[in-house]
Amino acid sequence: MSTGGRPALVGAELDEAEALVGRTPLVPLRRLQSRTDITVWAKLESFNPGGSAKDRTALAMLRRGWADGSIGPGSTIVESSSGNLGVALARWCSRLDLPFHCVVDSKVNRPTAALIRTLGGIVHTVDRPDPATGDLLAARMARVRELVGRIDGAVWLNQYANEAAIEAHSGTMREIAEALNHRVDRLYVAVSTTGTLSGCRRYVQQHALGTRLIAVDAVGSVLFGGGRADRQLSGFGAGTVPALAAHAQPDDVVRISEIDTVVGCRLLARREAIVAGASSGAVVQAFLRDAAQLPSGTQVVLLLHDGGVPYLDTVYDDDWVRRRLGVDAAQLEQPPADGLER
């Protein structure tokens, strides 16, 4: 790859990219639950260019790598992803003329993998779990190490340990706090790498906010002392504890089953006309479990990480839910815990 003039051009393109990321809408949720004496907001990260909060992470890691010299004009980016970070990196690497290899596993949403390829990324799919741990994430990490070992100029950004993600999502919390006059009582955040939660925690601590941070995890995830079990949905939860988790320090952890996650996604779509990804359904359910007990005047923010279109043939598809989760459409229509009709 020619380097003539490229470093200066990359710097300009990174600046232009940063102008596109963030400043996502914060919208009131008035129909999700019945109480009128609390205020509920949704931070819609699907409005980022790549459709998720991972645009912030991807850009921050690339900027740091370019600034410290670990990424240059001859580099090839390699990363493991459940989907959203892969889309974000494929987008920015295309803009920067950097080849990109994305390691996913068999649970990745098909439209997401197709989008990574459309943006020029090379997708490597891991079909079998790591034999030692039985975990697909561990198998993905092994494939990453193998690719880095054989591709000249390969750079692994390592979203599971790269603290650029923390700084990126400190900005997410800053946007929320500034929009609400720095009064955010509770923030619900789905966790996987824990970069989003860790970044929000950093801002809360630096500005002495009274915000309680609720980590929303998947049943079967090993984060925060959870027990490992098979999981069908991608996008939140983890089979291996990432290094970033040491910075997360949630005030509470709520674990949501996959069935409840599906129901939460559908509630959000039908009550608020927001079609969001799987982790958002879990965030909705975590909030609804708490809603009846919250003090009057509480101001709540639900961080919705991505949009739901890539999940139309999974979370929102009755046949998929019946085959994979063993629940039929009639059972999904049972009244929720808050007593409202769907």
N, C-alpha and C positions, 0 to 999 in steps of 0.2 A: 504494500500500500504506500502510495506517495505521501510524504510528509510536508511537501512544499505548501506553506501557508495554512496548513490544516489546524495547528494548535490555536491560532487566533480565531479561526472560523468556529472551532468547537466551543471556545469560550463564549462567543457571541450567541451561538445556538443554545447553549445552556442557559444563558441569561433570558433569551426569548422563551425557552421552555418554562422557566420558573414563573414568568408572567402569566402562564396559562394554568398553573396548578394552584389549588387552594381557593380560598374565598368562596367556598361552596355554600349553598343556601342553608339557612336555619329556619325551619318552618314549624308553625304550631300544629299539634295534633289534638283536635277537639273532639273526635269521635271514637278514639281508641278505647276509652274507658269513661265511666259515668260521672266521676267527681268533677265539680266545677270550681272547687276551692284550691286546686293545685294546677300548675301550668306545666305542660309537657311539650317539649320541642324535639324535632328530629334534625340531625345534621346529615345532609344528603351528600355523601361522598361520591355517589354515582355521577355527580356533575363534573368531576375531574375528567380530563381529556381521554384517559384510558378506561374510565368508568368505575374507578374504585379509589379508596384511600391509598392504595399501593403506588399510585402515581407520585405521591409525596415521598415515599420511601425510595423508590427507584431513582428519582431525580437527585435526592440527597446523597445516595451512595455513589452515583456517577460523578456528581460534583466533587465530593470528597476525594474520590479516586483520581480524578483529573488534576485536582489541586496538589495532591501529595505525590504525584508522579507514578502511582501504581497502575494507572490506566494511561495509555498513549495511543497515537495513531495506528500502531500495529497490533493493538490488543484485540483479543476475542473474549467476550464476556460469557461466563458460564454461571448458571444459577439453578437452584432447585426451587420449584414453586408448585402450589396447589392450583394456580391458575392466574390470579389477578396480578401478582408481581410479574409473572411471565409476560402478560399483555403490556404492562407498563414498560418493562425493560425492552421488549421488542419494538415498541413505539419509539422510545428515545434512542435506542441503538441504531434504528433505521435512520433517524435524523442525523446521527453522528457518524454514520458509515462505519459502525463497529459490528462485526459479526456477532451473533448471539445464539447460544445453545441453551435451551431450557429443558431441564429434567422434571418431568411430571410423573404421576403414577396413574394406574388404571381407573381411579375414581375421578379424574379430572372431567369437568363438563366438556362435552364434545365441541360445542360452539366456541368455548374458550381456547381449546387447543387449535381449532381451525383459525381463530383470529390471530394467534401467535404466528402461525405459519403465513397467514396473509400479510402480516407486517414484516416478513422476512426472517423470522426466527426459525431455527432448526429444533424440532421437538423430539426429545428422547423419552419414551414411555417405559416406566418400570412396571412390570406385570406381577412380580412376585415379591413378597415381603422379605426383609432381611432374615436369613435363617437363624441367626443367633437370638434376635429379639422378637421376630414375628411382626415387625413394624415396617410399613411402606416408606415412611420418612427416612428411616435408617438406610433402607435400600436406595432411596434417591440420593442420599448423601454419598453413599459408596460410588454410585454412578458419576456424580459430580467429580469426586476425587480421581476417578479413572479418566474422565475427559480432560481434566486439568493436566494430568500426567502425560497425555499423548498429543495435545493440541499446542502448537507453538504459539507463544504469546497469550496463553489462556490466563484469565483473571477470574477468580471466584469472589464475588462481592460478599457472600455469606450473610444473607439477610437475618440469620438466626443469632448473629453476634455483632453485627455492624452497628455501632452506636450512632451513625449518621441517621438511622431511623428514629432514634429518640429525639434528636434535635428537630427532625422534620415534623414529628407529631407534637412536640412542644408548641409548634406553630398552629396545629389543629386546635389545641386547647386555647391558645391565645385568641383565635378567631371566635370561638364560642364565648369566652369570658368577656371579650370586648363588646360583643353583640348584646350581652345580657348584663351590662354594667358590673361585671365581675361578681355577679351573684348567681352561682350555680350550686344548688344544694346536693344534687346527685347526678352522676354521669355513669351511664351503663355502656360498657365497651366489650365487644367480643374479643377473645384472645386466641392467638396462635403462636406467632413469634414473640408476642407481647410488646412489640415496638410501639404500637399505638398507645397502649395503656402506660408504658414507661414514659413516653413523651408527655402525655397528659399529666402524669404524676409530677414530672419535673417542673412544669409550668405552675401547677398548683402549689408546690412547695416553695418555689422561688417567689411567688406573689402572695404567699400566706393566705390562700383561699380556704374557705371552710368546706370545700367540695368533698363529698364521699365518693370514691371511685369503686364501682362495682364491676368486677371481672366476670364476664359471662362465658363460661366454658362448656364444652360438650361432655355429656356422660360418655365415659370411655377414654377421655383424655388424661394424660399423666401430669398436666400442669398443676401446680399448687397442691401436690400430694394426691392427685386423683389416681384412680385405679384403671389400668389399661383394659380396654375391651374393643371389639371390632366396631368400626364406624363406617357408615355408608356415605355420609355427606362430607363434601370438601369445604374448606374455607375457614374453619375454626376448630379449636382443639389441636392437640399435638400428641404424637406417640413418643417423642423424645423431648426432654426439657431443654429449651434453648438457653444460650448464655445470657440473652437479654432479660430473661425472667428474673435475674437477680436484681434488676432495677425496677421491677413492676410494682411490688408492694401494694396490692389492692387493699381496700378497707373491708371488702367482703368478696366472696366467690360464690357464684350461683351456677350450678350445673344443670343443663337443660337436655332432655332426651331428644332423639331425632323426631319422634312423633310430635312432641310439643313444638319443636322447631318448625316443622311443616305447618302446623296449625297457626303458629305465630305469623309466619309469612302470609298465609291466606287471610288472617284477620286484618293485617296491615293493608293488604290489597283491597279488601272489600269495604273496610271502614274508612280508610284514609286515601284510597286510590294511589298508594305507593307500592309499586311492584319491586321488591328488594330481594337481595340474595339470602342464602340460607342463614348466615350468621345474624342477620337482622331479625329473622323470626325468633331466634333464641333471645336476642336482646329485648324484643317485645314481651316475650313470656316472662323473662326475669323481672321486668318492670311490673307487669300485671300481678305477679305474686306479691309484690310489695305495696301496690297502689292503695289498697284499703287501709293500710296502717300508717301511711305517711302523714305527718302533721299538716294542718291547714296552712296554705301559703307556700308549700314546697315548690321549688322550681327544678324540674327534671329535664335532662337532655339524654336522648337515645342516639348514640353514634351508629349510623347505618352505613356499613362499610362499602357496599356495592349495590349495583342494580340487579334486577331479577331476570332479565331476558335470557342470560345463559343458563338459567335454572328452569326454564319452561318445560323441559323434557325430564325433569327430576322432581324437585320440590312441588311444582305446580301441576304435575301430571299424575292423575289418579292411578293409571296402570302401573307406573313406576313405583309409586308409593305402596301399592298392593303387592307387587312382586318383591321389592327390596325390604320393605318395612313390615309387611304382613297386616296392613290396615286398609280397610276399604273406605270408599268415599263417605258412606253413611256415618261411620265412626268419627270421621274428621269433622262432621257437622254437629257434634255434641256441644251443648252450650258451654262456653268457657267459664273459668272460675269467677270472673267478675259479674256474672249473671246477665250480661247483655246478650241479646240475640244477634247472631251473625247475619 
